[in-house]
Protein backbone atom coordinates (compact mmCIF):
# COMPACT_ATOMS: atom_id res chain seq x y z
CA UNK A 1 0.00 0.00 0.00
CA UNK A 2 1.69 3.16 -1.24
CA UNK A 3 0.16 5.80 1.00
CA UNK A 4 1.41 6.62 4.47
CA UNK A 5 -0.30 4.39 7.02
CA UNK A 6 -1.11 7.41 9.16
CA UNK A 7 -3.78 8.39 6.63
CA UNK A 8 -5.75 5.22 7.32
CA UNK A 9 -7.44 4.39 10.58
CA UNK A 10 -8.04 0.67 10.29
CA UNK A 11 -7.24 -2.52 8.42
CA UNK A 12 -8.81 -5.92 8.23
CA UNK A 13 -6.93 -9.18 8.35
CA UNK A 14 -7.95 -12.79 8.49
CA UNK A 15 -7.09 -14.35 11.85
CA UNK A 16 -6.93 -17.88 10.48
CA UNK A 17 -4.96 -17.18 7.29
CA UNK A 18 -3.17 -13.82 7.66
CA UNK A 19 -0.65 -14.55 4.91
CA UNK A 20 -3.37 -14.68 2.29
CA UNK A 21 -5.61 -11.78 3.16
CA UNK A 22 -5.63 -8.48 1.27
CA UNK A 23 -5.40 -5.53 3.61
CA UNK A 24 -8.17 -3.01 3.10
CA UNK A 25 -8.37 0.58 4.26
CA UNK A 26 -11.74 1.14 5.88
CA UNK A 27 -11.39 4.80 6.80
CA UNK A 28 -11.61 6.46 10.18
CA UNK A 29 -14.27 5.28 12.53
CA UNK A 30 -14.71 1.85 10.97
CA UNK A 31 -15.04 -0.98 13.44
CA UNK A 32 -16.42 -4.46 13.89
CA UNK A 33 -15.84 -7.51 11.71
CA UNK A 34 -15.88 -8.11 7.98
CA UNK A 35 -15.23 -10.99 5.61
CA UNK A 36 -11.76 -11.82 4.30
CA UNK A 37 -11.49 -10.54 0.72
CA UNK A 38 -9.15 -13.31 -0.42
CA UNK A 39 -10.79 -15.45 -3.07
CA UNK A 40 -12.26 -18.62 -1.61
CA UNK A 41 -11.92 -17.50 2.01
CA UNK A 42 -14.99 -16.81 4.12
CA UNK A 43 -13.22 -16.39 7.46
CA UNK A 44 -14.17 -13.52 9.68
CA UNK A 45 -11.50 -10.87 9.99
CA UNK A 46 -10.19 -8.90 12.90
CA UNK A 47 -10.41 -5.14 12.93
CA UNK A 48 -7.18 -3.46 14.02
CA UNK A 49 -7.57 0.26 14.62
CA UNK A 50 -4.68 2.67 14.14
CA UNK A 51 -5.72 5.78 15.96
CA UNK A 52 -4.49 7.95 18.76
CA UNK A 53 -2.73 5.69 21.21
CA UNK A 54 -2.67 2.81 18.73
CA UNK A 55 -5.43 0.99 20.54
CA UNK A 56 -5.67 -2.72 19.84
CA UNK A 57 -9.18 -4.08 19.59
CA UNK A 58 -9.04 -7.71 20.73
CA UNK A 59 -11.21 -9.96 18.61
CA UNK A 60 -10.76 -13.42 17.22
CA UNK A 61 -8.36 -16.03 18.47
CA UNK A 62 -4.89 -17.37 17.79
CA UNK A 63 -1.25 -16.68 18.55
CA UNK A 64 -0.84 -14.67 15.32
CA UNK A 65 -3.34 -12.11 16.54
CA UNK A 66 -1.82 -12.14 20.02
CA UNK A 67 1.66 -11.70 18.60
CA UNK A 68 0.79 -8.37 16.98
CA UNK A 69 -0.80 -7.18 20.21
CA UNK A 70 2.33 -8.12 22.18
CA UNK A 71 4.75 -6.46 19.76
CA UNK A 72 2.70 -3.25 19.79
CA UNK A 73 2.68 -3.36 23.58
CA UNK A 74 6.49 -3.53 23.66
CA UNK A 75 6.89 -0.24 21.77
CA UNK A 76 7.62 2.77 23.93
CA UNK A 77 6.72 6.41 23.40
CA UNK A 78 10.14 7.26 21.92
CA UNK A 79 9.69 4.57 19.25
CA UNK A 80 12.02 1.99 20.75
CA UNK A 81 10.74 -1.60 20.86
CA UNK A 82 11.68 -3.64 23.93
CA UNK A 83 12.72 -7.29 23.77
CA UNK A 84 10.48 -8.16 26.74
CA UNK A 85 8.24 -6.27 29.11
CA UNK A 86 9.91 -3.79 31.43
CA UNK A 87 9.52 -6.09 34.44
CA UNK A 88 11.15 -9.10 32.77
CA UNK A 89 14.66 -10.30 31.93
CA UNK A 90 15.39 -8.12 28.86
CA UNK A 91 13.78 -4.71 29.48
CA UNK A 92 15.82 -2.94 26.82
CA UNK A 93 15.76 -2.17 23.11
CA UNK A 94 17.75 -4.82 21.28
CA UNK A 95 17.82 -3.53 17.66
CA UNK A 96 18.39 -7.07 16.35
CA UNK A 97 15.16 -8.27 17.96
CA UNK A 98 13.25 -5.08 17.24
CA UNK A 99 14.12 -5.08 13.53
CA UNK A 100 12.62 -8.55 13.21
CA UNK A 101 9.54 -7.31 15.04
CA UNK A 102 9.10 -4.51 12.50
CA UNK A 103 8.87 -7.15 9.75
CA UNK A 104 5.84 -8.57 11.57
CA UNK A 105 4.38 -5.08 12.04
CA UNK A 106 4.84 -4.34 8.34
CA UNK A 107 2.94 -7.50 7.49
CA UNK A 108 -0.17 -5.94 9.02
CA UNK A 109 0.32 -2.48 7.58
CA UNK A 110 1.60 -1.01 10.84
CA UNK A 111 4.31 0.87 8.98
CA UNK A 112 4.09 3.95 11.16
CA UNK A 113 5.22 1.92 14.16
CA UNK A 114 8.19 0.56 12.20
CA UNK A 115 9.12 4.02 10.96
CA UNK A 116 9.02 5.36 14.51
CA UNK A 117 11.47 2.68 15.54
CA UNK A 118 14.02 3.48 12.83
CA UNK A 119 13.72 7.20 13.53
CA UNK A 120 14.45 6.32 17.15
CA UNK A 121 17.65 4.60 16.00
CA UNK A 122 18.65 7.74 14.10
CA UNK A 123 18.94 9.47 17.46
CA UNK A 124 21.08 6.79 19.15
CA UNK A 125 23.43 5.48 16.44
CA UNK A 126 27.17 5.88 16.90
CA UNK A 127 29.25 8.27 14.74
CA UNK A 128 31.00 5.39 12.94
CA UNK A 129 27.67 3.95 11.80
CA UNK A 130 27.40 1.12 14.32
CA UNK A 131 24.11 0.23 15.93
CA UNK A 132 24.82 -1.11 19.40
CA UNK A 133 23.68 -4.34 20.98
CA UNK A 134 21.06 -2.70 23.18
CA UNK A 135 19.75 0.61 24.45
CA UNK A 136 17.93 1.80 27.54
CA UNK A 137 15.89 4.71 26.29
CA UNK A 138 18.26 7.03 24.44
CA UNK A 139 21.39 5.59 26.04
CA UNK A 140 23.53 2.59 25.05
CA UNK A 141 23.45 -0.25 27.55
CA UNK A 142 25.99 -2.58 26.06
CA UNK A 143 28.86 -4.98 26.48
CA UNK A 144 32.25 -3.84 25.22
CA UNK A 145 32.14 -6.34 22.36
CA UNK A 146 30.95 -5.38 18.89
CA UNK A 147 28.00 -7.43 17.68
CA UNK A 148 28.57 -7.21 13.96
CA UNK A 149 25.20 -8.61 12.92
CA UNK A 150 23.07 -5.86 14.45
CA UNK A 151 23.83 -3.02 12.01
CA UNK A 152 23.13 -4.94 8.77
CA UNK A 153 19.96 -6.42 10.28
CA UNK A 154 18.75 -2.87 10.94
CA UNK A 155 19.36 -2.05 7.26
CA UNK A 156 17.25 -5.04 6.27
CA UNK A 157 14.44 -3.87 8.52
CA UNK A 158 14.55 -0.41 6.96
CA UNK A 159 14.31 -1.91 3.49
CA UNK A 160 11.43 -4.18 4.52
CA UNK A 161 9.58 -1.15 5.89
CA UNK A 162 10.05 0.74 2.63
CA UNK A 163 9.28 -2.33 0.53
CA UNK A 164 6.01 -2.84 2.38
CA UNK A 165 4.94 0.80 2.71
CA UNK A 166 6.45 2.32 -0.47
CA UNK A 167 6.98 5.47 1.58
CA UNK A 168 9.89 7.23 -0.10
CA UNK A 169 9.87 10.11 2.39
CA UNK A 170 10.62 7.61 5.17
CA UNK A 171 13.49 6.13 3.15
CA UNK A 172 14.98 9.55 2.56
CA UNK A 173 14.70 10.39 6.26
CA UNK A 174 16.80 7.35 7.28
CA UNK A 175 19.31 7.44 4.42
CA UNK A 176 22.15 8.45 6.74
CA UNK A 177 21.40 5.44 8.93
CA UNK A 178 21.64 3.17 5.88
CA UNK A 179 24.75 4.78 4.38
CA UNK A 180 26.66 4.90 7.65
CA UNK A 181 25.58 1.35 8.50
CA UNK A 182 26.74 -0.03 5.16
CA UNK A 183 30.04 1.78 5.64
CA UNK A 184 30.40 0.17 9.06
CA UNK A 185 29.84 -3.30 7.58
CA UNK A 186 32.43 -2.75 4.85
CA UNK A 187 34.94 -1.31 7.32
CA UNK A 188 34.54 -4.43 9.46
CA UNK A 189 35.58 -6.75 6.64
CA UNK A 190 38.99 -8.32 7.16
CA UNK A 191 41.45 -7.51 4.37
CA UNK A 192 43.00 -10.99 4.41
CA UNK A 193 40.03 -13.31 4.99
CA UNK A 194 37.51 -11.18 3.13
CA UNK A 195 34.94 -11.91 5.87
CA UNK A 196 33.38 -9.64 8.48
CA UNK A 197 35.27 -9.87 11.77
CA UNK A 198 33.20 -10.81 14.80
CA UNK A 199 33.64 -10.65 18.55
CA UNK A 200 30.04 -11.46 19.43
CA UNK A 201 27.10 -12.35 17.24
CA UNK A 202 23.62 -13.81 17.72
CA UNK A 203 24.51 -15.71 20.92
CA UNK A 204 26.49 -12.77 22.33
CA UNK A 205 29.36 -15.01 23.40
CA UNK A 206 32.99 -14.30 22.54
CA UNK A 207 34.30 -17.79 23.30
CA UNK A 208 31.96 -19.18 20.65
CA UNK A 209 31.80 -16.35 18.11
CA UNK A 210 35.12 -14.53 17.98
CA UNK A 211 36.55 -14.79 14.49
CA UNK A 212 34.37 -14.82 11.38
CA UNK A 213 30.94 -16.09 12.41
CA UNK A 214 28.32 -17.35 9.94
CA UNK A 215 25.22 -15.49 11.23
CA UNK A 216 26.91 -12.09 11.25
CA UNK A 217 28.50 -12.63 7.85
CA UNK A 218 25.26 -13.81 6.29
CA UNK A 219 23.41 -10.84 7.78
CA UNK A 220 26.10 -8.56 6.37
CA UNK A 221 25.62 -9.86 2.83
CA UNK A 222 21.87 -9.30 3.03
CA UNK A 223 22.34 -5.89 4.64
CA UNK A 224 24.68 -4.76 1.86
CA UNK A 225 22.28 -5.99 -0.82
CA UNK A 226 19.40 -4.10 0.76
CA UNK A 227 21.57 -1.02 1.17
CA UNK A 228 22.35 -1.27 -2.55
CA UNK A 229 18.66 -1.44 -3.43
CA UNK A 230 17.93 1.57 -1.20
CA UNK A 231 20.79 3.52 -2.78
CA UNK A 232 19.45 2.73 -6.25
CA UNK A 233 15.97 3.87 -5.22
CA UNK A 234 17.31 7.18 -3.95
CA UNK A 235 19.60 7.79 -6.92
CA UNK A 236 22.96 7.03 -5.30
CA UNK A 237 24.15 4.82 -8.13
CA UNK A 238 27.85 4.71 -7.26
CA UNK A 239 27.19 3.56 -3.71
CA UNK A 240 24.62 1.06 -4.99
CA UNK A 241 27.11 -0.56 -7.34
CA UNK A 242 29.87 -0.57 -4.76
CA UNK A 243 27.77 -2.15 -2.00
CA UNK A 244 26.41 -4.81 -4.34
CA UNK A 245 29.97 -5.68 -5.36
CA UNK A 246 30.95 -5.84 -1.69
CA UNK A 247 28.04 -8.18 -1.01
CA UNK A 248 29.02 -10.48 -3.87
CA UNK A 249 32.62 -10.68 -2.68
CA UNK A 250 31.55 -11.39 0.89
CA UNK A 251 29.15 -14.16 -0.17
CA UNK A 252 31.86 -15.71 -2.32
CA UNK A 253 34.19 -15.80 0.70
CA UNK A 254 31.47 -17.35 2.87
CA UNK A 255 31.16 -20.16 0.35
CA UNK A 256 34.91 -20.60 0.27
CA UNK A 257 35.71 -20.42 3.98
CA UNK A 258 32.51 -21.16 5.93
CA UNK A 259 31.20 -24.12 3.94
CA UNK A 260 32.45 -27.60 4.77
CA UNK A 261 32.37 -29.44 1.44
CA UNK A 262 33.11 -32.81 3.01
CA UNK A 263 30.08 -32.63 5.33
CA UNK A 264 27.95 -30.52 3.00
CA UNK A 265 27.16 -27.98 5.75
CA UNK A 266 27.93 -24.40 6.61
CA UNK A 267 30.02 -24.10 9.77
CA UNK A 268 29.39 -21.88 12.78
CA UNK A 269 32.65 -19.96 12.85
CA UNK A 270 36.16 -19.58 11.50
CA UNK A 271 38.57 -18.79 14.32
CA UNK A 272 41.22 -16.07 13.89
CA UNK A 273 43.84 -18.85 13.66
CA UNK A 274 41.99 -20.44 10.75
CA UNK A 275 40.41 -23.38 12.60
CA UNK A 276 36.73 -24.05 12.10
CA UNK A 277 34.08 -24.35 14.80
CA UNK A 278 32.08 -27.29 13.50
CA UNK A 279 29.97 -27.96 16.60
CA UNK A 280 26.21 -27.87 15.89
CA UNK A 281 24.61 -24.45 16.17
CA UNK A 282 21.29 -23.04 14.97
CA UNK A 283 23.26 -20.25 13.30
CA UNK A 284 24.20 -22.77 10.60
CA UNK A 285 20.76 -21.93 9.19
CA UNK A 286 21.79 -18.28 8.65
CA UNK A 287 22.50 -18.52 4.89
CA UNK A 288 18.96 -19.82 4.43
CA UNK A 289 17.37 -17.43 6.93
CA UNK A 290 18.75 -14.44 5.03
CA UNK A 291 17.86 -15.88 1.65
CA UNK A 292 21.44 -16.38 0.43
CA UNK A 293 21.38 -20.11 -0.27
CA UNK A 294 18.48 -21.79 -2.06
CA UNK A 295 19.96 -25.29 -2.29
CA UNK A 296 17.28 -27.56 -0.79
CA UNK A 297 19.69 -30.47 -0.43
CA UNK A 298 21.96 -28.45 1.83
CA UNK A 299 18.98 -27.06 3.73
CA UNK A 300 17.56 -30.55 4.26
CA UNK A 301 20.95 -31.85 5.37
CA UNK A 302 21.34 -28.94 7.81
CA UNK A 303 17.90 -29.47 9.32
CA UNK A 304 18.61 -33.18 9.73
CA UNK A 305 21.94 -32.49 11.41
CA UNK A 306 20.45 -29.95 13.83
CA UNK A 307 17.51 -32.19 14.61
CA UNK A 308 19.87 -35.06 15.38
CA UNK A 309 22.14 -33.00 17.61
CA UNK A 310 20.01 -30.22 19.16
CA UNK A 311 16.40 -31.47 19.27
CA UNK A 312 14.85 -32.12 22.68
CA UNK A 313 13.76 -35.74 22.37
CA UNK A 314 11.61 -35.55 25.50
CA UNK A 315 9.26 -32.67 24.68
CA UNK A 316 10.53 -31.25 21.42
CA UNK A 317 12.02 -27.91 20.53
CA UNK A 318 15.48 -26.92 19.35
CA UNK A 319 18.40 -25.91 21.53
CA UNK A 320 20.74 -23.19 20.22
CA UNK A 321 23.95 -25.23 20.75
CA UNK A 322 25.10 -28.10 22.92
CA UNK A 323 25.48 -27.09 26.55
CA UNK A 324 29.05 -26.58 27.79
CA UNK A 325 30.63 -27.95 24.61
CA UNK A 326 32.26 -24.57 23.94
CA UNK A 327 30.45 -22.07 26.16
CA UNK A 328 31.49 -22.81 29.75
CA UNK A 329 30.16 -19.77 31.64
CA UNK A 330 26.94 -20.45 33.56
CA UNK A 331 25.73 -16.90 32.86
CA UNK A 332 25.12 -17.90 29.22
CA UNK A 333 22.59 -20.45 30.43
CA UNK A 334 20.31 -17.88 32.05
CA UNK A 335 16.95 -19.52 32.65
CA UNK A 336 18.32 -23.05 32.80
CA UNK A 337 20.35 -25.66 30.94
CA UNK A 338 18.82 -28.20 28.57
CA UNK A 339 16.57 -25.44 27.24
CA UNK A 340 14.48 -25.57 24.08
CA UNK A 341 14.09 -22.27 22.22
CA UNK A 342 10.75 -21.51 20.50
CA UNK A 343 12.45 -18.77 18.45
CA UNK A 344 14.80 -21.23 16.76
CA UNK A 345 12.15 -23.95 16.56
CA UNK A 346 10.07 -21.50 14.52
CA UNK A 347 13.00 -21.14 12.10
CA UNK A 348 12.96 -24.90 11.70
CA UNK A 349 9.19 -24.89 11.16
CA UNK A 350 9.53 -22.28 8.43
CA UNK A 351 12.15 -24.30 6.57
CA UNK A 352 10.19 -27.54 6.92
CA UNK A 353 7.26 -25.66 5.43
CA UNK A 354 9.50 -24.51 2.58
CA UNK A 355 10.57 -28.10 1.89
CA UNK A 356 6.98 -29.36 2.01
CA UNK A 357 7.57 -31.43 5.17
CA UNK A 358 4.24 -30.57 6.75
CA UNK A 359 4.34 -33.25 9.46
CA UNK A 360 7.67 -31.97 10.80
CA UNK A 361 6.48 -28.37 10.61
CA UNK A 362 3.38 -29.28 12.61
CA UNK A 363 5.52 -31.09 15.17
CA UNK A 364 7.46 -27.86 15.67
CA UNK A 365 4.23 -25.92 16.08
CA UNK A 366 2.88 -28.40 18.63
CA UNK A 367 5.95 -27.66 20.70
CA UNK A 368 5.42 -23.90 20.32
CA UNK A 369 1.83 -24.15 21.48
CA UNK A 370 2.80 -26.36 24.41
CA UNK A 371 5.58 -23.98 25.43
CA UNK A 372 3.30 -20.93 25.35
CA UNK A 373 1.46 -19.56 28.36
CA UNK A 374 -2.31 -19.81 28.73
CA UNK A 375 -2.39 -16.19 27.50
CA UNK A 376 -0.67 -17.33 24.26
CA UNK A 377 2.64 -15.70 25.17
CA UNK A 378 5.75 -17.35 23.69
CA UNK A 379 8.87 -17.41 25.91
CA UNK A 380 12.50 -17.12 24.89
CA UNK A 381 13.15 -20.66 26.12
CA UNK A 382 11.79 -23.40 28.32
CA UNK A 383 14.14 -25.38 30.55
CA UNK A 384 13.58 -28.52 32.61
CA UNK A 385 13.18 -27.74 36.30
CA UNK A 386 16.45 -29.55 37.08
CA UNK A 387 18.40 -27.43 34.60
CA UNK A 388 16.71 -24.28 35.88
CA UNK A 389 17.62 -25.02 39.49
CA UNK A 390 21.22 -25.88 38.54
CA UNK A 391 21.53 -22.54 36.79
CA UNK A 392 20.12 -20.68 39.81
CA UNK A 393 22.73 -22.34 42.01
CA UNK A 394 25.60 -21.42 39.68
CA UNK A 395 24.65 -18.02 38.24
CA UNK A 396 27.40 -15.47 38.92
CA UNK A 397 25.75 -12.24 37.68
CA UNK A 398 22.55 -11.74 39.62
CA UNK A 399 21.22 -8.26 38.87
CA UNK A 400 17.87 -6.53 38.72
CA UNK A 401 16.80 -7.81 35.34
CA UNK A 402 17.83 -11.41 36.13
CA UNK A 403 15.88 -11.25 39.38
CA UNK A 404 12.90 -9.87 37.47
CA UNK A 405 13.22 -12.77 35.05
CA UNK A 406 13.23 -15.27 37.92
CA UNK A 407 10.19 -13.67 39.50
CA UNK A 408 8.19 -13.84 36.25
CA UNK A 409 9.44 -17.30 35.24
CA UNK A 410 8.37 -18.86 38.51
CA UNK A 411 4.89 -17.43 38.08
CA UNK A 412 4.38 -18.37 34.43
CA UNK A 413 2.62 -21.63 33.66
CA UNK A 414 2.88 -23.68 30.47
CA UNK A 415 1.28 -26.98 29.51
CA UNK A 416 4.56 -28.91 29.30
CA UNK A 417 5.04 -30.41 32.79
CA UNK A 418 8.33 -30.00 34.63
CA UNK A 419 9.56 -27.07 32.51
CA UNK A 420 10.10 -23.39 33.33
CA UNK A 421 9.39 -20.66 30.76
CA UNK A 422 11.97 -17.86 30.69
CA UNK A 423 11.38 -14.32 29.33
CA UNK A 424 7.72 -14.66 28.45
CA UNK A 425 6.68 -13.13 26.16
CA UNK A 426 9.71 -12.58 23.91
CA UNK A 427 8.91 -10.16 21.10
CA UNK A 428 11.24 -11.72 18.53
CA UNK A 429 9.66 -15.15 19.05
CA UNK A 430 6.24 -13.67 18.35
CA UNK A 431 7.60 -11.96 15.22
CA UNK A 432 8.86 -15.33 13.98
CA UNK A 433 5.43 -16.83 14.55
CA UNK A 434 3.90 -14.11 12.39
CA UNK A 435 6.56 -14.52 9.69
CA UNK A 436 5.89 -18.24 9.52
CA UNK A 437 2.46 -17.32 8.17
CA UNK A 438 3.87 -14.86 5.67
CA UNK A 439 4.81 -15.65 2.09
CA UNK A 440 6.74 -12.52 1.09
CA UNK A 441 9.02 -11.66 4.02
CA UNK A 442 12.10 -9.86 2.73
CA UNK A 443 14.13 -11.39 5.56
CA UNK A 444 13.88 -14.77 3.86
CA UNK A 445 13.08 -13.45 0.39
CA UNK A 446 14.81 -13.84 -2.92
CA UNK A 447 18.55 -13.17 -2.87
CA UNK A 448 19.88 -10.78 -5.50
CA UNK A 449 23.55 -11.73 -5.23
CA UNK A 450 24.13 -13.94 -8.25
CA UNK A 451 27.02 -15.96 -6.82
CA UNK A 452 26.02 -19.62 -7.29
CA UNK A 453 26.74 -22.36 -4.83
CA UNK A 454 29.74 -24.46 -5.82
CA UNK A 455 28.40 -27.53 -7.63
CA UNK A 456 30.25 -29.77 -5.20
CA UNK A 457 28.19 -28.35 -2.33
CA UNK A 458 25.00 -29.86 -3.70
CA UNK A 459 26.30 -33.37 -4.19
N, C-alpha and C positions, 0 to 999 in steps of 0.2 A: 504494500500500500504506500503510494508515493507521498501523500500529505503527512504533515507533522501530526503525531498521535494526539497532541494537545487539542487539536481541533475537533476531536471526536470523543464523545462521552462514554460510549459503551460498545462492547463487542460481544458476539455470541460464539461459543465454541462447544463442540460436542464432548461431553464428559467421557463417553465410552470410546470414542475414536477420534481424539484430538488431532492426530496427524493428518486426517483426511478432510477435516471441515474447512470451509471457506469462511474467513472472518468477514463480518459484515458490520459496517458502521450504522448504528441505529439512531444517532443524533442524541442530543441532550434530553434527559428526562425519561428515556426509554428504560423499561424495567420488565421483570417477569421472565417467562420462558418462551422459546420459539422452537422451530423445528430445524434440525441440521439441513443446510442447503446442499450438501454433497449428494450427488446422484445415488439413489438406491438406499440412502440412510434416512430412517425415520426417528432417530433418537432425539430425545429432548435435549436442549442445549442449556448451558449455564450462562446467565447474564453476569458479566464482570464490568462494573462501573468504574470509569476513570474520572473522578471528579475531585473536588477539593478534599484533601486528606487521603485520596486514593483508597476509598472504602471498598472492602471486599464484601460482596454479597454472597454468603454461603448458600449454595443450593447444589443438589446432586450429590453424588458419592464418588469415592475413588481417590487413590493416592495422587493421581495426576492433578486433580483439582486442589487437593490439600497442599501439594508441593508448591504451586503458584502462590497460594496464601502464605505459606511459610517464608518463601523467598521475599515476598513483598514485606512481610513483617520484620525481616532482618535488615531492611534498608533504613538508614538513619536520616535525619533532616538534612545533613550536609551532603547526602548522596552516597556516602560509603555504605557498603553492604557487608554485614558481619558474617563470620563463618558459622557461629552459633549465637544463641541468645546471650544477652549481657551477663546473665547469672550462671553461665555454663563454662566449659573448659576452654573455649576459644573465643573470647568476647572482643575480638579485634577484626579489622578489615584485612583479610588475606587476598590480595589482588588476583592470585591464581584461582582461588575458589570463586571469588566474586565475578571474574570474567566468565567462568563457566555458567554461573547463575544468570548472567545477562543473556546468554544464548537461549535459556529457557524462557526468560521474560520476553525476548524478541519473538519467540514462537507464538505468543499470545498477543502480539501487537503492543506490548508494554514498552515501547521504544523510549518513551520519555524517562522512564526509570533507568534504563540502561545509559542513556545520554547523561543523566545526572551523575551516574557513577563515574563515567570517564571524565566529565568535567571536574569532579572531585579529585581524580588523579592528577589532573593538570596542576592543581594547587600544591600537591605533595611530592611530585617527582623530583629526583635529584638532578643537579646541573649537568651531569655526564649522561643523562638519559635513562639511568637505571630506575626501575620501579622496585621498591624494596619488598621484602618478604611479608611484612605486615605493618599496619598503622593503627594507632589508637587516636581516633579523631584526626586532627591535622598533623600529628606527630609520628615519626617512625618509631616502631617498637620492635626492634629487630635483633637478630644475632649479628655477629661480626662477619659472617660468611655470606658471600654473594650466592644468591640462588638464581642461576642463569636462565632458568625456564620462565620466570615470572614476566619479564619484560616482553618477550615475543608472544606469550599467551595473551597479554593485554592488547597487543596489536591485532591479534586474531579476533578478540572480542569487539574491538572497534570496527573492524571490517564486517563482522557479522551484523552489528547494529546498523551500519550503513546499508549493507546488502538487503536487510530485511525492511528497513524504513525508507530507503532511497532519499534520505534527507541530506542533501549536499551541504547545507549550511552547518549541520553538525560535523560533517567530515572536515570541513574547512576549519572549524573551531578547534579541532583536536589534531591538526596537522603537525604542530610542533611535537606533540606527544609521540606521534608515529615516526617522524623523521629522527628525533633524538633517540627513540627506542631502537630503530633499525641501526643507527650508528653505534649504539651500545653493543648490539649483537655482533656486528662486524668487528668492532674493536676487541671483542672477547674471543675472537677466533685465533687459535694458535698458528703461528707462521710455519711451523714445522709439520705438525700433524694435520693441519687444515680442518680441525674440529674445534668446537666451542669448548673452552676450558670450564670446568665445574669444580666448585668446592662442595656445595650442597645442591640438591635438586628436589624432586618430588617428595622424597622421604626425609629431607632436611637433616641428613646424616653424613658427616664428612668421611667417616671411616668406610662407608659404603660407596660414596658418590664422588670423592675427589678424583679428578682426572678428566675424562671425556665421556660423560654419562649419556645414555641413549635417549632418555626422556627429554632432557634439556636440549640436546642436539636436534632431535626430531621437531620439537617445538620451535626451535630457531629457524629451521628450514621453512616451516609453515608460516611463521611470523614474517620472514623476509619476502615470501611470495605474496602474502596479503599486503605488506607494505608496498610492494611493487605495483599491485593492482590499485591501491589507494593513490599512489603517486601518478599513475597513468590517468586516473579519473580526474585528478586535480591539475593535470598538465605539466607535471614535473618529469618529463620524459627521460632525462639523463639519470636521475635517481632511480626511476623505475627500471631501466635497463641494467643499471649497476647492481641493484638489489636482487633482481632475478638471476643475474649471473652468479652473484654470491650464493644464492640459494642452491643453484645447480651444482656449484663446486662443493658445497657443504654436503649435499645429499650423496654426491659421488664418493666423498670420503667416508661417509657413514657406511655405504655399501662395501667399501674396501677394508675398513678397519673395525667396524662394529657388527659385521655379519660373519658368523662361523659357518663356512661352507661345508665343513665335515659334518656338523650336526644339523645344518639347514635352519639355524635360528639366529636371530639377533641376540647380542650379548648385552648385559646390563651396563658394563663400564669398561673402559680402557684406562688402566692406571698410568700415572706419569712415567713409570719405568717401562711401559709397553706391555705389561702383562694384562690379561683379560680377566674380568670378573664374570665367571660363567655360572655362578649360583643362580637358581631360579628367582625371578623377580617379576612382579606384574608390569613393571616398566618395559619389559620386553615386548609388550603390545604397543608401545608408543608409535612406531612407524605406521601402524594400522590406525591407531586412534587419530592421528593427525593427517590421515589420508595420503601418506607418502607411498606406501606399498599396497598394491592391489593383488598380489599373488595369493590365491586362496589356498594353495598347497602349503605355503609357509605359514599362513594364518592358522590353518587347521593343525599343523604340526606344533605351533606355539601354544595353541589352546590345549592340545593334548598333553604337552609337557607340563604346563602350569596346573592343569587339573590333576595330573599324576603326582606332582610334588607339593602343591600348595592348597589343594581342596580339603576342606574339613569333612572327613568321611563320616563323622558322627551326625552332624546336623546340617552340613552343607556350608556353602560360602567359601570365598577365596581369601587366603591370607596374602599379605603384601610381599613377604619373603620368609625364609625359614628362620625361626627364632634362634638367636645367638650363634648362627653360623658365621656371620661377619660382624653384626652389630652386637656388642657385648654390654653396653650401658643400659641398665634397667630403666632409665628415664625414657628411652625410646620405645618402651612397652607400656606407656601410660594407658591405664584402663584394663591391663591384663595381658598375659601371654596366651598363646594358642588362639588368638582372636581371628574371627572372620570379618571381612570388611564389605559391607553392602555396596559401597562406592565402586570397588573393583569388581565385585560380582556383577554389577550392572554393566560394566565394560564387557565382561564375558558374555552376558545375555545378549548384548547388542551384536556382538560378532557371531554368536550362534545363530541369531536371527538372519544376519547377512549371509551365512552359509546354508540357510534353510534347515538347520537342525532345531526344529521347533521343540522337540521333547526336552533337549538340554537347555534351551532358553527358558522353557516353563519351569524346569527344575530350579534354575537360578531365581526366577521370580517367586517360587514358593518359599525359598529361603528369605528373600527380601520381605515378603509379607509376614513370615513368622518372626523375623527380627525387628519388625516395626512395633511401635507402641499401640495401645488400643486407640489412640488419637491419630493413628496413621502417620506417625513421625518416624523417620528413618535415622538411625544412629550412625556415627562414624564407624563403629565396630561393636561386635558383641564378643565377650570373652567368657570362657567357663569360669565358674565361681572359684575353682582352685587357682587358676591362672591369675584371676583378679586379686585374690588374697595374697598370693606370692608377690605380685607387683607392689601391693600396699606395704608389705613388710620390707621391701628392698628399695623403694623409691627414695632418691636422694635430693630431689628438688621440690619439696612441698612448698607451694606458694598459693596465693589467693585463688587463682584460676583453677589450679589442680584441686584445691579443696572444694571449690564450687562444683567442679566436675564430679567429685566423689559424692557430694550431697545429692546432686540430681540423679546420678547413676543408681544410687541405692534406693531411690524412690521411683524409678521408672520400671514398669513391668512390660515384659514381652511374652509371647506365647511359647517360646522355646524354653523348656525347663532347665534350671541349673546354669543359666547364662546371664551376664550383666551387660546392659546396653550403655555404651559410653558416648557422650556428646550427642544428645538426642533432643532436637533434630539437628542434623548437619546439612547446611544449605546445599553444598556441592552434591551430596548424595541425592537430594531431591531434584536437583537440576539434571543429573544423569537419568533419573527415572523419567523425567519429561522428555529428554532427548531420545530415549529408547523408543518413544512413540512417534518420533519425528523422522521424516524421510529426507529432509533437505538441509540438515545441520551442516554449516560450513566447517565446523570443527572436524567432522569426519567426511567432508565432501570431496569432490574430485580434486586431485592434485594436478597442478599446472606445470610442475617441473618435469620435463620430458627426458629424464635420465632413467633408462630401463633397468630393471633388475638384471644382474648377470645371469645368463641362461643356466649356469651351474647351480644357482640358488634354488631353482624350481625343480630340480631333479629329485 
